């Protein structure tokens, strides 16, 4: 994933959110060239905040972190991935969706 600051995502802005709530599960991407990835907004412990990319995000599946602009974050719902028409997202993407769903469900008691 690469980053281009301040770019529009080219999607319906009616579905965009300001994902400022730490712990919120979202679809996020670093640039408009990337695909939306299953992610979670995190507290950037000790990381200097970015003006153009104010959200520190964990990417499920790849286990990477990155700064993301508000315009490239969408509220997560299992069926609302704006890139759902794109094929061959790969095993890490599918693993990421599974990890995010498990995160949303929370720990299961035996």
URNOR-V16406 format. One record per residue. RES is the residue in one small letter. OMEGA is omega in whole degrees, -180 to 180 (NA if undefined). NEAR is the number of other ideal C-beta (glycine too) atoms within 8 Angstrom. Layout:
# URNOR-V16406
((RES	OMEGA	NEAR) (RES	OMEGA	NEAR))
This chain:
# URNOR-V16406
((x	179	10) (x	-176	7) (x	172	9) (x	-174	8) (x	171	7) (x	-179	5) (x	174	10) (x	-178	5) (x	-179	9) (x	179	4) (x	-180	8) (x	-176	6) (x	176	6) (x	-179	4) (x	-180	10) (x	178	12) (x	168	8) (x	-175	5) (x	-178	12) (x	-175	7) (x	177	6) (x	-180	7) (x	-179	6) (x	176	10) (x	-174	9) (x	162	14) (x	-178	14) (x	174	15) (x	-176	13) (x	179	11) (x	-179	11) (x	178	10) (x	-178	5) (x	172	10) (x	175	8) (x	-173	10) (x	176	15) (x	-169	13) (x	176	16) (x	176	12) (x	-176	14) (x	172	10) (x	-177	5) (x	-177	7) (x	176	4) (x	180	3) (x	177	6) (x	-179	3) (x	178	6) (x	179	7) (x	-177	5) (x	-179	7) (x	-171	11) (x	-174	10) (x	177	13) (x	-170	12) (x	174	15) (x	179	10) (x	178	15) (x	178	15) (x	178	13) (x	-179	8) (x	176	6) (x	175	7) (x	175	7) (x	176	11) (x	-176	11) (x	177	14) (x	-179	13) (x	-179	10) (x	-179	9) (x	179	12) (x	180	16) (x	178	13) (x	-178	10) (x	164	13) (x	-173	5) (x	-175	6) (x	-177	5) (x	178	10) (x	-179	7) (x	179	10) (x	-175	8) (x	179	6) (x	-180	4) (x	-178	7) (x	174	4) (x	178	4) (x	174	8) (x	-177	6) (x	-179	5) (x	177	8) (x	-180	12) (x	176	10) (x	179	10) (x	178	14) (x	178	12) (x	179	8) (x	180	11) (x	179	14) (x	177	9) (x	177	7) (x	-179	10) (x	-179	8) (x	-179	6) (x	-179	5) (x	179	3) (x	177	5) (x	-179	3) (x	NA	2))
